[in-house]
Amino acid sequence: MREFEIILGLVLVATLLQPLARRFDVPLAIAQVFGGILLSALPFVPDAPIDPELTFVLFVPPLLYRAAATSSLRDSRKNARPIFLLAVALVLVTIAAVAAVAHSLAPRIPWAAAFVLAAIVSPSDADVTTQIVRRLGLPARLVTILEGETLLNDTTAFVSYRMAVRAAALGAFSLAWAAGAFVLISVGGLAVGLAIGWVVRKLRVLVTDSVAVSALSLVTPFAAYLLAEQINTSGVLAVVAAGAVASRTPLRTASARTRVRSNVVWDTATFAIGALVFTLIGMQIGRLVPAFLRRDALALGVAVLAVSAAVIVTRLIWVYLAALLPRLASRRLRARDPMPSWRALVILGWAGLRGGDTLVMALAVPLQTATGAPFPARDVVVTVAFGVILITLLAQGFTLRPIIKLFALPRGDALEVEERRARLEAEQAAMKTLDEIGGLGHIPANALSQLRGAINQRTRLDLDDANHAAGHTGLTLEDAIRDAEQQVREASRDAVARLRDEEVIGDEAYRRVISDLDLDEVRNIDEPII
């Protein structure tokens, strides 16, 4: 019971830091990290009880699932090459570089433990980065690459981490076995995730209550993760696959009220989990301060700085090479996709902060090997990992925003153009449906005129914000108008969904318009226009 109270207290403190972060214009995640550091210095604040065995299960599935469910499949597919080069290739290159640096600086860290440390610090975290780039209006493609990288680099890092931990625990490593296991684990995880996603979509047809739908949605990532891990495949990939399937759930499967409530539930859950993660990062960093006051503090500090430098420099170099080399090799690619500006590459390379992913893996490092012996150099691995988090948050978290403002990259308007097209398409579909209803003759002309005026007004308001069956004779007039309103909204939603499915617009524009249509329905469900 005490552990539960501590966790609730941490979430409360992290939540109360939001107005403070807004007041001083600091990214919320960074404010929560420093809030955790301050909490760790208070003598009456106990250690946060985090069981390493439960770390993955508690934090990873919901955050990954939400990210996958809200990501744009179309935009990710269009940027598959840079996303792959950052999310897979860069993670593997970083693991190799960091392992070499860690082992050379601290020879008492065996290679297996060095690879565990490297896997822990290899993935970047998007929470802080996207808080900054979205507010400053970076080009949409750059934001898509950053978000796609963060979603998939989790998978690469977690699978690599699992294999490194296994090698350290067993005391043996085989590259051929690791490569084969990587493929089998990945394919198995994808299969489990797609199967869970398919089953949940079938169940959604049967479950109509909005609260039950939200509960089913919350259970889905845990079901995918636990089932995949039970059969020794990638739980991370299973969650991502299940989230991708969920993002394509047909609109008519759930009502507008259900979608609105489900979004609120997920926004609240991910905010609370993210707040807890970054506050725990701060507390863990604060608790590790005494480690730097020991006799070997200098060596430990040097290791933290060297590993941090390896992480940052490797990314900066790789981002440039990943943009240059494919274009040197392909004239067609150069013509279709010219070399990005050096300013965009610098921002992409500098946006490599470490955060929640590193915390989760560091806390999950086992205490013992398979033989019962202490895990090799566990204290050093965990301490250096948290040191890297702190260094990247300080060095990159506080300088990324000034760099973005200094470079002043032109913001693309593709998302706004797509959103405007979706809203206009929704209006045209609504008007067409209203004309068909009016032809039945059961709704007076003045009521139809008011409905058309409301549709026009709603579209105008929506565009301004973006730029800065009634034929049954037994129905009453009020019922007929309610039904007409509902048919109009369904026609609008179908039109927007069709644009998304045909890849005319992306998922972000789709969600914006559908969310507004759902909110409009919920607001007016008891107030028909008459």
C-alpha positions in Angstrom: 0.0 0.0 0.0 2.9 2.4 0.8 4.4 1.8 -2.6 1.1 2.8 -4.3 1.0 6.0 -2.2 4.5 6.9 -3.2 3.8 6.4 -6.9 0.6 8.5 -6.6 2.6 11.2 -4.9 5.2 11.3 -7.6 2.5 11.6 -10.3 0.9 14.5 -8.4 4.2 16.3 -8.0 5.0 15.8 -11.7 1.6 17.1 -12.6 2.0 20.2 -10.5 5.2 21.0 -12.3 3.3 21.7 -15.5 2.4 25.4 -14.7 5.9 26.0 -13.5 7.4 24.6 -16.7 5.0 26.8 -18.7 5.9 29.8 -16.6 9.6 29.5 -17.3 9.2 28.2 -20.8 11.0 24.9 -20.0 10.0 21.5 -21.6 7.8 19.7 -19.1 9.9 16.5 -19.2 13.1 18.4 -18.2 11.2 20.2 -15.4 10.0 16.8 -14.1 13.5 15.4 -14.2 14.8 18.3 -12.0 11.7 18.0 -9.8 12.7 14.3 -9.2 16.3 15.4 -8.4 15.0 17.8 -5.8 12.7 15.2 -4.3 15.6 12.8 -4.0 17.4 15.4 -1.8 14.6 15.6 0.7 15.2 13.2 3.6 11.6 12.4 4.2 11.0 11.2 0.6 11.5 7.4 0.4 13.0 5.6 -2.6 10.5 4.9 -5.4 9.7 1.1 -5.3 10.3 0.0 -8.8 10.6 -3.8 -9.4 13.0 -4.3 -12.4 10.9 -7.3 -13.5 7.8 -5.1 -13.8 9.5 -2.1 -15.4 9.0 -3.1 -19.0 5.4 -4.3 -18.4 4.3 -1.1 -16.6 5.9 1.6 -18.8 6.7 0.2 -22.3 3.4 -1.2 -23.7 1.0 1.8 -23.1 3.5 4.4 -24.3 4.5 2.5 -27.4 0.9 1.5 -28.2 -0.3 5.1 -28.1 2.6 6.3 -30.2 2.0 3.6 -32.8 -1.8 4.2 -32.9 -1.4 7.9 -33.5 1.5 7.8 -36.0 1.0 8.4 -39.7 1.5 5.2 -41.7 1.5 7.1 -44.9 4.1 9.7 -43.8 6.2 7.0 -42.2 6.2 4.9 -45.4 7.1 8.0 -47.5 10.1 8.5 -45.2 11.0 4.9 -44.7 14.6 5.3 -45.8 15.7 8.0 -43.3 13.6 6.5 -40.6 15.2 3.1 -41.1 18.7 4.5 -41.2 18.1 6.3 -37.9 15.8 3.8 -36.1 17.7 0.6 -37.0 21.1 1.4 -38.5 22.0 4.3 -36.1 21.0 2.3 -33.1 23.3 -0.6 -34.1 26.1 1.7 -34.9 25.7 3.5 -31.6 25.7 0.2 -29.7 29.0 -0.8 -31.4 30.6 2.7 -30.7 29.5 3.0 -27.1 30.4 -0.6 -26.3 34.0 0.0 -27.6 34.3 3.2 -25.7 32.9 1.8 -22.4 35.1 -1.3 -22.5 38.3 0.7 -23.4 37.7 3.2 -20.6 36.8 0.6 -18.0 38.4 -2.8 -18.8 36.8 -4.3 -15.8 33.5 -4.0 -17.7 33.3 -7.2 -19.7 32.2 -6.9 -23.4 28.7 -8.4 -22.6 28.1 -5.7 -19.9 29.5 -3.0 -22.2 27.0 -4.1 -24.9 24.2 -4.0 -22.3 25.1 -0.4 -21.5 25.4 0.5 -25.1 21.9 -0.9 -25.8 20.5 1.0 -22.9 21.7 4.4 -24.1 21.3 3.8 -27.9 17.7 5.0 -28.4 16.7 8.6 -28.4 13.5 9.7 -26.7 10.9 11.8 -28.5 9.0 13.2 -25.5 11.3 16.1 -24.9 12.2 16.6 -28.5 8.6 16.7 -29.9 7.6 19.1 -27.1 10.1 21.5 -28.5 9.8 21.0 -32.3 6.0 21.0 -32.4 5.8 24.3 -30.6 8.4 25.9 -32.8 7.0 24.7 -36.1 9.7 22.6 -37.7 9.0 21.3 -41.2 6.5 18.5 -41.1 8.9 16.0 -42.7 11.5 16.6 -40.0 8.9 16.0 -37.3 7.7 12.8 -39.0 11.2 11.4 -39.2 11.9 12.2 -35.5 8.6 10.6 -34.4 9.1 7.6 -36.7 12.6 7.1 -35.5 11.6 7.1 -31.9 8.9 4.6 -32.4 11.0 2.1 -34.2 14.3 2.7 -32.4 12.6 1.4 -29.3 12.1 -1.9 -31.0 15.7 -2.1 -32.2 17.2 -1.1 -28.8 14.9 -3.3 -26.7 15.6 -6.4 -28.8 19.3 -5.7 -28.8 19.1 -5.1 -25.0 17.4 -8.4 -24.4 20.1 -10.3 -26.4 22.9 -8.4 -24.6 21.4 -9.2 -21.2 21.1 -12.8 -22.2 24.7 -12.9 -23.3 25.9 -11.2 -20.1 23.8 -13.6 -18.0 24.9 -16.7 -19.8 28.5 -15.6 -20.3 28.6 -16.4 -24.0 27.7 -14.6 -27.2 27.4 -15.8 -30.8 26.9 -13.3 -33.6 25.3 -15.9 -35.9 22.9 -16.9 -33.2 22.1 -13.2 -32.4 21.3 -12.4 -36.0 19.0 -15.4 -36.4 17.4 -14.7 -33.0 16.8 -11.0 -34.0 14.9 -12.1 -37.1 12.9 -14.7 -35.4 12.0 -12.5 -32.4 11.1 -9.6 -34.7 8.9 -11.7 -37.0 7.2 -13.5 -34.1 6.5 -10.2 -32.4 4.9 -8.7 -35.5 2.8 -11.8 -36.0 1.5 -11.7 -32.4 0.8 -8.0 -32.6 -1.1 -8.3 -35.9 -3.1 -11.2 -34.5 -4.0 -9.3 -31.3 -4.9 -6.3 -33.3 -7.2 -8.3 -35.5 -8.9 -10.0 -32.5 -9.5 -6.6 -30.8 -11.0 -5.2 -33.9 -13.5 -8.0 -34.0 -14.3 -7.5 -30.4 -14.8 -3.8 -30.9 -17.9 -4.6 -33.0 -19.4 -6.5 -30.0 -18.5 -4.0 -27.3 -20.6 -0.8 -27.6 -20.3 0.8 -24.2 -17.8 3.7 -24.3 -16.3 2.8 -20.9 -15.9 -0.8 -21.9 -14.3 0.2 -25.2 -11.8 2.4 -23.4 -11.0 -0.5 -21.0 -10.5 -2.9 -24.0 -8.2 -0.4 -25.6 -6.1 -0.1 -22.4 -5.8 -3.8 -22.1 -4.7 -4.4 -25.7 -1.0 -3.3 -25.4 -0.5 -5.4 -22.3 -2.1 -8.4 -23.9 0.1 -8.1 -27.0 3.2 -7.5 -25.0 2.7 -10.4 -22.4 1.6 -12.9 -25.1 4.6 -12.1 -27.2 7.0 -12.3 -24.3 5.4 -15.6 -23.2 6.4 -17.3 -26.5 9.9 -15.6 -26.5 9.2 -13.1 -29.3 9.4 -9.3 -29.2 6.8 -7.8 -27.0 7.8 -4.3 -28.2 7.1 -5.2 -31.9 3.9 -6.9 -30.9 2.7 -3.6 -29.2 3.7 -1.5 -32.2 1.9 -3.8 -34.6 -1.2 -3.9 -32.5 -1.2 -0.1 -32.3 -0.8 0.2 -36.1 -3.8 -2.1 -36.6 -5.8 -0.1 -34.1 -5.1 3.1 -36.0 -7.0 1.7 -39.0 -10.1 0.7 -37.0 -13.2 1.7 -39.1 -15.0 4.8 -37.8 -18.4 3.2 -37.7 -17.1 0.6 -35.2 -17.5 3.2 -32.4 -19.6 6.3 -31.7 -18.3 9.8 -31.5 -18.8 9.9 -27.8 -16.8 6.7 -27.4 -13.9 8.0 -29.5 -13.8 11.3 -27.5 -13.9 9.5 -24.2 -11.2 7.0 -25.3 -8.9 9.8 -26.4 -9.3 11.5 -23.0 -8.5 8.3 -21.2 -5.4 7.7 -23.3 -4.2 11.2 -23.0 -4.5 11.1 -19.3 -2.9 7.7 -19.0 0.1 8.6 -21.2 0.6 11.9 -19.4 0.6 10.2 -16.0 3.0 7.5 -17.2 5.3 10.0 -18.9 5.3 12.2 -15.8 6.1 9.3 -13.6 9.0 8.2 -15.9 10.7 11.5 -16.0 10.3 12.1 -12.3 11.8 8.7 -11.6 14.7 9.6 -13.9 15.4 12.7 -11.7 15.1 10.7 -8.5 17.4 7.9 -9.7 20.0 10.6 -10.8 19.7 12.2 -7.4 20.1 8.9 -5.6 23.3 8.1 -7.6 25.0 11.4 -6.7 26.9 9.6 -3.8 28.4 7.3 -6.3 30.3 10.2 -7.8 31.8 11.1 -4.3 33.6 7.8 -3.9 37.3 7.2 -4.6 36.7 6.2 -8.2 34.5 9.2 -8.8 36.9 10.6 -11.4 36.9 7.5 -13.4 33.1 7.2 -13.3 32.7 10.8 -14.4 35.1 10.3 -17.2 33.1 7.3 -18.3 29.9 9.2 -18.2 31.4 12.1 -20.3 33.0 9.7 -22.8 29.9 7.6 -23.3 27.8 10.8 -23.7 30.2 12.2 -26.2 30.2 8.9 -28.1 26.4 8.9 -28.2 26.2 12.5 -29.4 29.0 12.5 -31.9 28.0 9.2 -33.4 24.5 10.6 -34.1 25.8 13.8 -35.6 28.2 12.0 -38.0 25.7 9.3 -38.9 22.9 11.8 -39.7 25.2 13.5 -42.3 26.4 10.2 -43.8 22.9 8.8 -43.9 21.8 11.8 -45.9 24.8 12.0 -48.2 25.8 8.4 -49.1 22.4 7.2 -50.5 22.3 10.3 -52.7 25.8 9.7 -54.0 24.9 6.2 -54.9 21.6 7.0 -56.7 21.1 9.7 -59.2 17.4 9.1 -59.2 17.2 9.7 -55.5 19.2 13.0 -55.9 16.7 14.2 -58.5 13.6 13.1 -56.5 14.8 14.0 -53.0 17.6 16.6 -53.0 20.1 16.8 -50.1 18.6 18.4 -47.0 20.1 21.7 -45.8 22.9 21.5 -43.4 20.8 23.3 -40.8 18.1 20.6 -41.0 20.8 17.9 -40.5 22.3 19.7 -37.5 18.9 19.9 -35.8 18.1 16.2 -36.6 21.5 15.2 -35.3 21.2 17.3 -32.2 17.7 16.0 -31.3 19.1 12.8 -29.7 18.1 13.3 -26.1 18.0 10.2 -23.9 15.1 9.7 -21.5 12.3 7.2 -20.7 13.6 4.3 -22.8 17.0 4.5 -21.1 15.4 4.6 -17.7 13.2 1.6 -18.4 16.1 -0.6 -19.6 18.5 0.6 -16.8 16.0 -0.3 -14.1 15.4 -3.6 -15.7 19.0 -4.8 -15.7 18.8 -8.1 -13.7 20.6 -8.3 -10.4 22.0 -11.8 -11.0 23.2 -13.9 -13.9 21.8 -17.4 -14.8 24.4 -18.9 -12.4 23.2 -16.8 -9.5 26.3 -14.6 -9.5 25.9 -10.8 -9.4 25.3 -9.2 -12.8 28.7 -8.0 -14.1 29.4 -4.3 -13.4 25.7 -3.6 -12.9 26.2 -0.6 -10.7 28.6 1.0 -13.2 26.2 0.3 -16.1 23.2 1.8 -14.4 25.2 4.8 -13.1 26.7 5.6 -16.4 23.3 5.2 -18.1 21.6 7.8 -15.9 24.6 10.1 -16.3 24.1 10.0 -20.0 20.5 10.9 -19.6 21.5 13.9 -17.4 24.2 15.1 -19.8 22.0 14.9 -22.9 19.1 16.6 -21.2 21.4 19.4 -20.1 23.6 19.7 -23.2 20.9 19.1 -25.8 17.6 19.8 -24.0 18.4 23.4 -23.1 20.2 24.2 -26.4 17.9 22.6 -29.0 15.3 25.3 -28.9 17.8 28.2 -29.3 19.4 26.3 -32.2 16.0 25.8 -33.9 15.2 29.5 -33.5 18.6 30.6 -34.8 18.4 28.4 -37.9 14.8 29.5 -38.6 13.9 26.6 -40.9 11.0 27.4 -43.1 7.9 25.7 -41.9 6.1 23.6 -44.4 2.3 24.1 -44.8 1.5 20.5 -46.1 -0.4 19.6 -43.0 -2.5 22.7 -43.1 -3.2 22.2 -46.8 -4.3 18.6 -46.1 -6.5 19.6 -43.2 -8.2 22.4 -45.2 -8.9 19.9 -48.0 -10.3 17.4 -45.6 -12.7 20.0 -44.0 -13.9 21.1 -47.4 -14.4 17.5 -48.5 -16.4 16.9 -45.4 -18.5 19.9 -46.0 -19.3 18.8 -49.6 -20.2 15.3 -48.4 -22.4 16.8 -45.7 -24.2 19.1 -48.2 -24.8 16.3 -50.7 -26.3 14.1 -48.0 -28.5 17.0 -46.8 -29.8 17.5 -50.3 -30.7 13.8 -50.5 -32.5 14.0 -47.2 -34.3 17.2 -48.3 -35.6 15.4 -51.4 -37.6 13.1 -49.2 -39.8 16.0 -48.2 -40.0 15.3 -44.4 -38.1 18.3 -43.2 -39.3 21.9 -43.8 -37.2 24.1 -46.1 -36.4 26.5 -43.2 -35.0 23.7 -41.1 -32.9 22.5 -44.0 -31.6 26.0 -44.5 -30.6 26.3 -40.9 -28.8 23.0 -41.2 -26.9 24.2 -44.3 -26.0 27.4 -42.5 -24.7 25.5 -39.5 -22.5 23.3 -41.7 -21.1 26.3 -43.5 -20.5 28.2 -40.3 -18.8 25.1 -38.7 -16.5 24.8 -41.8 -15.6 28.5 -41.7 -14.7 28.3 -38.0 -12.7 25.2 -38.5 -10.8 26.7 -41.4 -10.1 29.8 -39.5 -8.7 27.7 -36.6 -6.6 25.7 -39.0 -5.1 28.8 -40.6 -4.0 30.7 -37.3 -32.3 8.0 -42.7 -35.2 10.4 -42.0 -37.7 9.0 -44.5 -40.0 7.1 -42.1 -43.4 8.9 -41.7 -43.6 7.9 -38.0 -40.7 10.3 -37.0 -41.4 13.6 -35.4 -39.8 16.7 -37.0 -37.2 16.9 -34.1 -36.3 13.2 -34.7 -36.0 13.8 -38.4 -33.6 16.7 -37.9 -31.6 14.7 -35.4 -31.3 11.9 -37.9 -30.4 14.3 -40.7 -27.6 15.8 -38.5 -26.3 12.3 -37.8 -26.3 11.3 -41.4 -24.5 14.5 -42.4 -21.8 13.9 -39.8 -21.4 10.3 -40.9 -21.1 11.4 -44.5 -18.4 14.0 -43.5 -16.5 11.4 -41.5 -16.7 8.8 -44.4 -15.4 11.5 -46.8 -12.4 12.3 -44.6 -11.7 8.6 -44.0 -11.7 8.0 -47.7 -9.1 10.7 -48.2 -7.0 9.1 -45.6 -7.3 5.6 -47.0 -6.5 6.9 -50.5 -3.4 8.6 -48.9 -4.5 12.0 -50.1 -4.1 13.3 -46.6 -2.1 12.0 -43.7 -3.1 10.6 -40.3 -2.5 13.9 -38.4 -4.9 15.9 -40.7 -7.4 13.0 -40.5 -7.3 12.9 -36.7 -7.8 16.7 -36.4 -10.9 16.8 -38.6 -12.4 13.6 -37.2 -11.8 14.9 -33.6 -13.6 18.2 -34.4 -16.5 16.3 -36.0 -16.8 14.0 -33.0 -16.7 16.9 -30.5 -19.4 18.7 -32.6 -21.6 15.6 -32.4 -21.1 15.2 -28.6 -21.8 18.9 -28.0 -25.0 18.9 -30.1 -26.3 15.4 -29.3 -29.0 16.8 -27.1 -29.5 20.1 -28.9 -30.9 19.6 -32.4 -30.9 22.6 -34.7 -34.5 23.8 -35.2 
